[in-house]
Amino acid sequence: MNGSWLRSHRRAQGWDMPQLARRLAAAAGEDRGTLPDHETLTGYIRRWEARRAGISERYELLLAKAFALDRAEPDVSVPAPPPAAAADDVVDMAELTRQAERSDLGHGTLEALHEVKERLCRDYPSGSAEELARRGARHLRHFLSLLDGRVSLAQHGELLVTSGWLAALLGCLHYDLGNPGAAEAARVMAGSLGEQAGHSEIVAWSYELAAWFALVEGRHSDAVRWAQAGADRAGQTGAAVQLALQAARGYAQMGDNRAIRALRAGRRILEKLPQPAYPEHHFAVDRAKYDFYAGTTWTWLGTDDVTAAEHLRLTAANCVLPSGRVRWPMRLAISKLDLAMLASRRGDLDEAVALGRAALEIRRRSALLLPRAAEFAQRLATRYPREHLVREYRDLVRSTRSAPPPGAGQRGSGPRSGPSILRDDARRTRRLPARPGSAARSQASGARPPIDRPRP
């Protein structure tokens, strides 16, 4: 059985993936308790059909039972060897095939590794950045160590893909923790693993990280160039939407109306994509995430505060569950700060300072929050130089910025400041781009910033 076979048989029955997952569970009978939960089974089916993982013998038997098929039914007709082929040649090729498929990984190992990576990505919006980075580095070390063992070609590719996604997540986490050196090392590793696996979406997300780093560091034209370069690799994926949104934010910071075109381009791609199964997944993009980025873009552009407020209020409402639990703390903090900026433009100083304070009270922070809060405080001080509220807010921003992020490590300027996993395993990956920081130096000399290209 393979992914194409499974997809065609499922569609012929008129089942969606969750329905097939339920039938797999029913097919297991008394062994149902040994299977993973419904959501995990659905994830397996999605990965099988996308050919990101092979179907183990156990699940082949369950699928055959679910489809009421004779297990002996062949998936693909295999032609008999030509009559002229020597028997010894056939035996030799069979032995080579057996050796190519030998592996130290047991059934279900890749599925388990995939689920570990997925859980970390889904925990990113609200989990502790320090804890997630520690767990992520430990798992990445394990994933990469498996590449040194005996694995099949398909398993090797799957390990590269899983490791690439995890490296990209570590890039985000280390940047949030105030360690740009480790973040850049992880970003480069993610891009390289994506190149080796032939996985263009991972490569595109490595460009998206570069655009984000540039945006936070105030290199807005670099952010746009990174985003445009990544779009060439992204195809029609969530990465393409995210890259368009990063370009929109870069343009908005430069006061360039091309920000609106970039927003529309991202929206067109988003409308063609299915709703993600797990919107909290860091590398998933849905309408709620679009509203968040659109709100910030319109706020920065400053040409339509009504539209900006609409997006921001939708975002803020979506961040809080009816129980009161905040599921998107970083989005909520940025949205409150954007609403504070809009309030200051209306001349409502009390509301502006109150919203600015509320943004800083949220502990899970994006790397973008504190630089923007400092910029906002400076604008308030310029406009209201004698207001006591403004002085208090500036003092709060300064004290917050001077305190290290929870769990942050030593700040550094290069990859060697990162954790050992990013140094020790550098030999496993081909070097991709120069650090985005070098783009600013190139720009100062009149050269274009570097664009990711794998070395020959």
N, C-alpha and C positions, 0 to 999 in steps of 0.2 A: 504494500500500500504506500502511496505517496500523497503529497498535498493536493495535487490536481485531482487524483482519484477521489479523495475524501470530499473535496469541494463539490465535484460534479454529482456524487451520490447524495450528499446532503441536500443540495438544491433540487435534485430530482424528487426527493421526498417532501420538499416544501418546508424543511426545518431550518430555523435559524440556529446559531451556535449554542445559545443556552438550552434550546430544546434537545439538541444532540447530546449536550452534557448530561441532561437528565436521563436520556435513554442509555447512556453509558453507565450511569449509576445504577439504573434498573437492571442492566445486563449483568452487573457484577453480583446481583442476588445477595446471598449471605455474606459475601466479601465486600459489601458496600462500605463497611467501616474502615477498610484498608485504603480506600481511595481518598484523594484530597477533596476539599470542599467544592461546592458548585462553581464559585468564581474561578478557582484555580483550574478546574477541568475546562471551563470555557476558555481560559487563557491558553491551555495546552492546544485546544482545537484551533485557536487563532494562529498559533505559532506553527502547528503542523501544516495548515493550509498555506501559510506564507513561506513554507519551506525553510523556516528558521530552526527547525529541529526535526529529527527523524522520529518515526512512530515505533515504539518498542513492541516486542512480541506480545506482551500482555495486553496492550491497548489495541493491537491488531485483532486479537481474539475477541475483545469486547466490542470493537467496531463491527466485526463480522456478525456477531450475535445481534447487535443493535439494528443492523441492516437486514437481518435474517438471510445472510449469505452463507454459502458453503465456503468454509475457510480455505478450501483447496482452489477456489476460483482465482485464476491468475490476475494480477493487477495489470500487467502489460504483457502482450504476447512476445515471447522470446524466440526468435528464429533458431532452428537447429543449426549446428555448425555445418559448414560446407562439406560435402562428401569427400572432397580432396584433403581436408584438414587432417593432419596426423594426430593419432590418439595422444601421443606424448605432448604435443603442443597444447591440446585441450587440457590435459592434466596440469601442465605447467601454468597455464593462465588461471585455472581454477585455484591453484595454490597461491599465486600472486594476489588474486582477488581476496582470498581468505586472509592473507597477511596484511593487505591494505585495510581490511575492516577490523583487525584486531585492536583492542582498546583496553586500557586499565579502568575506564569509567564504567560503572555498572548502570543498569537500566534505571532511568529516572534521575540520574545525577545532573544532567544538563537542565532538566526541568526544574530541579531544586535550586540550581545556581541562578537560573533565570528569575525564579520567584524571589530569591534573596535580593537581587538587583532591583526588581520591580518594587519590592517593599521599601527599600531605601529611597527610591525616586518618589514614591507616594508619601513618604514621611517628610520630605524636604520642606514643604511649605510651613509646617508648624512644629517640627521636631527641633531638638537642640542641635545647632550646627556643629558644636564641638563633638557631641556623641556620635552624630551621623558621620562626621569626617573620620573619627577613630574607627568606627565599624566599617566604613567604606574602604579605608586603607587596608584594614586587616583582610577583608574579603578580596580586594583586588590582588593582594599579594598571593592569596590562595589560588585565585583564578589563573594568574600568570604562571604559577608554579606547575599547574596542570599541563601547560603547553610543553613543558620539558619531559612529560611522561609519554606513554604510548597511547596515542589517540588516533582515531580515523581522520581522514581529510575533512569529512563533514563536521566532526566534533571540533577539530582545530579551528575551522571557520566560525563555528558557534561560540567557542571560547573567546576568539578575537572580538566578536560582536558584543558579547556580554561585558567583556573587560572594557571595551571602548565606551559603552554607555556609562559604566561605573566611573571611568576616568573623567568623563565630561561632568558628571555629578560632583566629583571631588573638586573640579575646577571651580564650580559655583560655591561650594561650601567653604573652601579656603579663601576665596575672595571675600565672602561675607565675614569671615573671621579676621580679616585684616592682614592676610598673608599673600600678597600678590605674586611672590616668587613661586610658592607652591601651586597657586592657582594657574599660573602660566605653564608650569611644568606639566600639570595634569591636563591642561587644554591641548598642549602639543602632543602628549601621549594619546589622548582621545582621537585627535585627527590622524595620527600615524596608524593606530590600530584600525580605524575606519578605512584608511587607504589599503592596508594589508588585507582586510576582510572584503574589500570591494563594496563597502557599505557607505554609499554617498550621503545618506541622511546623517550619520554620525559625523562625517567630515563637515557637513553643512552646519551642524550644531557647534563644532569647534570654531568656525568662523563667527557664529552668533556670539559665543563667549568673548571673542576678540572685540567685536563691536560693542558689547556691554562694557568691557573693561575700558575701552576708549571713551565711552559716554560718561562713565563715572569719573574718569580722570580729566574731563573737560576737553577732550580731543574730538570735537563733534564731527568735523569733516572726515577724520579717520574712521569714526563709527559708521558713517554712511558708506565709505569705501569698502570696509570689511563686510558690511551687510550686502552690498551689491555684488561683491565677489562671491560670497557664500550662496547667493541666490542661484548662481550658475550650477551649483552642485545639489541644490535642495530638491528640485523637481516639484511635484504637487504634494507636499508634505507639510506637517506642522512646522517643521523647521523653516519652510518658505514663508509661512505666515509670520513667524516670529522675527525673521530677518527683515521682512517688510516693515514690521512695527518698530524695530530698532532703527531702521533708516528713517522712519517718520519722526522718531524722537530726536535723532541727530539733526534732521532738517529743521525741526521746530526750534531747537536751541539756537540755530543760526538765523531764525526769523525768515526761513525760506518756505514759501507756499507749496513747494514740492512735497512737504509733509502730508498734505491732504491727499495728493495722488498716491503716496506710499500707503496711507491708511486704506484707501479704496482698493489698491492692489492686494493688500493683505486680506481684506474682506472678501474679495472675489475668490481667492484661493480657499479661504476658510469655508465658504458656502458649498464648495465641492467636496469637502471632507466629511466623513462620518463623525458623529458625536463620539468623543473618546469614552471608553468604558470607565476610566478612572480620571476624572477631570483634575484631581489633586496631583496627578503624576507630573513631575516637573517638566518633562519633555512632551506633554500633551498641550494642545491649544484648543480652546473652545470659545464660545461667544463671551463668557464671563471674563476670560483673560483678555479678549479683544477690547471689551469695554474699559478695562483697567488701563491698558496702554493708550487707548484713544483718549481717555480722560486726561492723562498726563500730557499727551501730545497737544491737545487743544489748549490746555492750561499754559504750556510753554509757548505755544504759538501766539496766544493772546489776542486772537482776532474774533473769537466767538465764545465768550465765557458762559453763555447759556447752554450751548452744546457740551462744553467741558463739564459743567455742573451736572448735567443729565447723566453723562457717563460715570462720573465720580460717585454720584448718589446710588446709582445702580450697583456699582462695585462695592461700596460700603455696605449696602443692604445684603448683598450676596455673601459678604465675608463673615457674617454672624448668623449662626443657626438659631431657630426659635428658642432653643434651650439657653441661649446666651453664650454658648461656646464659640470662640473665634476660630474658624478653620483656615483663614488666609491672613495671618497677622501681618506679614510683610506688605501685602496689597493694601490692607486696611491702614497701615501707618502712612504709606505713600499717598493714599487717597485723602487722608485727613490733612496732610501737609499741602496737597494741591488745593483742597477746599480752603485751607487757611490763606493761600495766596489769592484765591478769588475773593475771599472776604476782605483782604487788605486792599484790593483794587476798588472794592465798593466803599471803602472808608470805614468799615466796621472793625475797628482795632480790637475791641474786646473779643469778638468771635475769632478773629485771626489768631490772636495769642492763645486763646483757649484751645483751638484746633491744633496749633503748633505744639503746644504742651502735650496734648493727647497723643500726638504722633510719636513723641519721644518716650512716652510711658510704655509703649509696646516693646517687649524685650526681644522678640525675634525680629531682627532687622536686616533688610537688604543693604548691601554695600552702598547703595545710592542714597539712603536716607540721610545720614549725617552730613555729607557734603551739601546736599540740597537744603537741609535745615540751617546750616551755617550761612549759605547764600541768602536764604529768606530772612534770617535775623539781621544780616547786613542791610538788606533793602528796607526793612522796618526801621532800623536805626537811622538810615539816611532820610527817610520820610518823616519819622517822629523822633528827632534827636533828644528831646527832653522828657519823653514819656517814661514813667517809672516801670510800666508793664513791659516795655520794650527792653529796658536795661535788664530786668529780671530774666526775660526770655533769652537774651544774649548770653547771660551768665550761665543759664541752664544748658544751652547748646555747647558752650565752651567746656563746661565740666563733663558733659556727656562725651564729647569728642576726646577729651584727654584721658578718660578711663578706657582701658583696653576692653575690646569685646569679650563677653563671657567665653573663656576657654581659648582666647586667641594666643597664638604662639609668637615667637620673636618675628618682628617685621623684617623683611629682607628685600633685596632688589633683584634677586635672580633665582633660578630654579634650585640652587643649592641651599636656599633658606627653607625649603620645603621638607616634608617628612621623608624618611629614608626610602619608603616605597617608591617615591617618585625619582629618587636618585639611583637606587640600586637596580631598578628595572629599566633604566633609560636605554640600556643596550638592546632591549627587546624591540624598540621602536625606531623607525627612521625619522630623522629630524625633519620637521615641517617648517613653520615660519619663524622668522625672528620675532622677539617679543613685540606686542603692540606698542610698547613704550618707545621702541626704536623708530616707530612711525613718526613721532613728533620730531625726532632729530632729523629724519629724512625730509620732512616737510619744511623744516627751517632752512634746509639747504636747497630747497626747490625741487627735491625729488619726490616721487609718489611713495606713499607708505608701502611696506612690503605686503605682498599678497601670497597666501599659502600656496606653495607648490612643493610636491615631494621631490626629494633629490633623486637623480637618476640611479 
